[in-house]
Amino acid sequence: MMNNLLNYILLIIMILISVAFLTLFERKILGYIQLRKGPNKIVFKGLFQPFSDALKLLTKEIFYLSINLSYMYSPMIMFFLSMILWLIYPWIYKFYFIDFSIIYLMLILSLMVYPVMMIGWVSMCNYSILGSLRSVSQMISFEILLFLMFFIMMIMIEDYSFLEFFKFQKNINFMFFLYPLYLIFLISVLIDLNRVPFDLIEGESELVSGFNLEYFSSLFVLIFLSEYMNIMFISVILTVMFYGMNNWSLYFLLIFMFHLIFLIMIRGVLPRIRYDILMKACWLELLMLILMYCFFIYLMKEMIMLN
């Protein structure tokens, strides 16, 4: 029990350090996309820029714009949910694992919408409320797609654990014969993470900063950390589900970095989509496609079982 706790604490510390350098990595990539260098002043090539930004944010004065306790607790809940997602992290030596890890993941992802909604509601600001309303409809709509895709993957592996993905992909990766599902999963992940071109809950051009407009100092740091922790976690899940490499082999790390770079680079390439087009794509196009795909996979499995 103590070993598991120490392993998890070490994991969280390493993730927080990784988030710091992920922000620097993102700013560098976006800088070069826009033909500029990005942060390059602090120490060597801006290497300690994330720690400078964190120190600046954490030392800012804190004053409360709302007397509602939810104003303070909502970012903490958001950060806590992002941390406990990592309980299904694929350890090399399998110190511990959750038997029903896919169900656990679906449960935590379904709860992620509540702190975002509360952050917007308790801010007492029109822009924040609009951002939270967008988040509720957007995240719930596309979590339906995500859960259906998890259901398809559970049909494929006939289990509820992520560890089974390694066993079922020894000879061929799911990415090759479930390629359409992989692309839809990437789109749904971008929407669920509120990344460009689906960052409508933050919408700087029309909502100033969206749902987190009234947050600053350490509370903003918690929101920021949870967002980037989720990006790293989803990159791991994508790599496990569709590539199934041995834990932390070189190929695993390359695919993981590919997903991270994809989620970052797309921010500098695509414009923000219109909200009505997003909802139409969800309910009239992608949902129908996923339902047909689910029916097709189920039929294929039944035919294989009969033979």
N, C-alpha and C positions, 0 to 999 in steps of 0.2 A: 504493500500500500504506500509506504513512504517513498519507495523507488519510483512508483508511478507519479506521485505528487511532484517529486524533484524533477523528473523528466518533463512533466508538463510545464513547470515553472521555467525550466531552461528553454523549452520550446517557445514559450511566450516572450522571453527576453530576446531570443534570437529573431523572432518574428518582428518585434518592435524595432530592433536594429535594422532588419531587412527593409521595413517600411520606410525608415529614414533614407536609406540609399535608393529605394525605389522612387521616391519623390525626386531625388537628384537625377536619377536615370531618366525619368519622364521629362523633366525640364531640359535636360541635355538633348534628348531626341527631338522634342518639339522645337528647341532652339535651332538645331541643324536643319530641320524641315523648313523653317522660316529664314534660313540663311543667316543665322546668328549663333553665337557660341553658348548662350545660356550662362548659368552661374560659373564663374572662373576666377574669383578673387580670393576666397578664403583658403588659406594653406595652399595645397597643391591642386590646381585646376578646379577649385571650388569644392574639394572633397568634404570639407566640414560645413558646407552651407546648410544642410538639413539640421545639424545640431545648433547652429546659430539661429535659424528660424524657430526651432523649438524653444530655445532659451528666451527669445524675444516674446513669443506667444505666452509662455508660462509665467513670465515676470510682468505681464500687463496687469493693470488694476482690474479687479473684479467688482462689479456692482450689478445688482439684479434689477432687470427691467420688469419683472413680474413677481408678484408675491406667491404665486402658485408653486408648490414644491415640485410639481412635474417639470417645471422649467429647468431645474437643476438635475433631476433624476433621469430624464429622458435620454440625454447623451450618455449617461453612465450605463443605462440599460442597453443602449445601442452598442456600446463598446463591449459590454459583458456578453451579449449574444454573439458578437464577432469572435470573441475569445473562445467560447465553448464550442464553436463550430470545429475548432482544431482538435477536439477530442478524437475525431476519426482520422487523424493524420496517419499516413502509412509508415509506421516506424520500420526501420531496417530489421531490428531483432524482435519485433512484435512484443514489446513490453506489456501492452494491453490492447485490446480491441473491443469494439462494440458489435455484438452479433447482428443487430438490426440497424447497422449504420446508415443505410439508405433511408429508412423510415425516420431515423433520428435527424438526418440532414433535412428532410422534407419538413419536419416539425419546426426546426429552428428557422428555416427560410420563411415559413409561413408567419412566424412571429416578428420578422424583421420589419414589417410594414408598420407595426404599432408605435415604436419609438419615433419613426420619421413623422407619422401622423401627429403624435403628441408634441413634437418639437415645433411643428408649424402652428398647431392650435394654441399652445400656451404662450407663443411669442407676441400675441395681440397685435399682429401686423398683417395688413391685407396681402402683401406679397408673400409672406410666409404661409398664410392660410391657403392661398392659391397654389403654392408649391406643394403643400401637404395634400390638398385635394387631388392634384395631378398624381402624386406618388401613390395614393390609395388605389385609384383606378388603374394606373399603369402597372404597378407591381402585382396587384391581385390578378389582373388580366393575363399577364405573362407568366405568373407562377402556375397557372392552370396548364400552360404549355410545358413548363419545366417538369411538373409532376407527371404529366402524361409521358414525357420522354423518359423520366426515371422508371415509369411503369413498363415501358417497352424494354428498357435495359434489364429490369428485373425478370421479364419474360425470357430474355436471352440467356441470362446466367442461372435462372431458376433459384435465386437466393436473394436475401436482403442485405448481404454484407459486401462492402467494397473489396474485401480481400479476395472474393471470388473472381473479380475482374482479371487478376493476375493469372489465375489458373486457366480461364477460358480464352486467353489471348496468347498462348504460348506459340501457336503456329501461324496465326493471322490476326491482325488487329481489327477491332470493330470499325475503325475509321474507314477501312477499305470497302466493306460491304454494307456499312450503315452511313455512307458519306452524306446523303441528303439530311439525315438526322443530325449528323455532326454540324453541318452548316446552320440548321435551324437552332441547334443548341447554342452555337456561338452567338447568334442574333439575340436569342432569349436572354443569354447571360449579359450581353451589353445592356439590354433594357432593364434587367433586374438590378444591375450594378449602377444604373443611372449614368452610363458613359456615353460620350458623343457617338453617334448622332441622336441618342435618345435621352439626353440629360435635361429633360423638360421640367423636372422638379427644381432644378437649379437655375435654368434659363436666364443667364446674366443679361441678355439683350432685352428681355421684357420684364423680368422679376427681380432685378438688381442682383440678388444672390439666392433667391428662392427660399426654401424652408429653413435654412440656417442663417438667415439675414441678421437676426438679433443676438447671435452667439459670438463670443470672442474669448480670448484668453484660454484657460485650461479646458473649458467646456467645448470650445471649437476644436481644440486638439483631439478630444475624445471622438468627435464626429469624424474628423479627418482621418484619424488612425483606423477607425472601424471601416471606413470606405476602402482604404488601401489594403487592410488585412483581408477583406472580402475578395479583392482583386487577386491577391496571391493565393487564397484558398481555392477559388474557382479555377485558377490555372492548374493547381494540383489535381483537382477533381476531373477536369477535362483530360488531363494526361493519363490518369488512372483509368477512366471509363473507356476512352477510345484508343488508347495506345497500350495500356497494360504492361508497361516495361517493368523489369525488376527494380525494386525500390532503390532510387538514387544511383542507378547506373548512369554512365555518361549520356546515353541516349535519352534517358528519362529527363535529365537536367536540361538537355538541348531542347526537347519538346516543351518542357515547362517554360523555358525562356522564350521560346517562339510564341507561346500563348500570351505571356506578359508583354512582349514587344508589340504583338498584334493589338492588344487592348489599349496600349499607349499610343501607337502610331496612328490608329484610326481617328484619334482626337485631332490630329493635325491635318487630316485629309478630307473628312466629310463635314458638310454643314448640318445644322440641326434640322431634324425632320418636323413636319407640321403635325400637330397633335391629332387631328381628325384622321390623317393618313395612317398614323401609328395604330389607332384603335381599329380602324378598318382592316389593316393588315393582320391584327391579332384575331379578331372574331370572324372575319369572312374568308381569310386566306390561310394563314398559318394553322389555325385550329382545325380547319377541315383537312388540311394536308396531314397533320399529325394523327387525326382520327383514322384516316385511310391507311396511313403507315402502320398504326397500331393494329388495325384489322388484318393487314397483310402479314405482319410478323406473327400474329397469333395463328393465322391459317397455316403458315409455313411450319411453325412448331408442331401443330397438330398433324400435319402430313408426315413430318419426320417421325413423330411418335408412332403413327399408324404403321409406317413401313418398318 
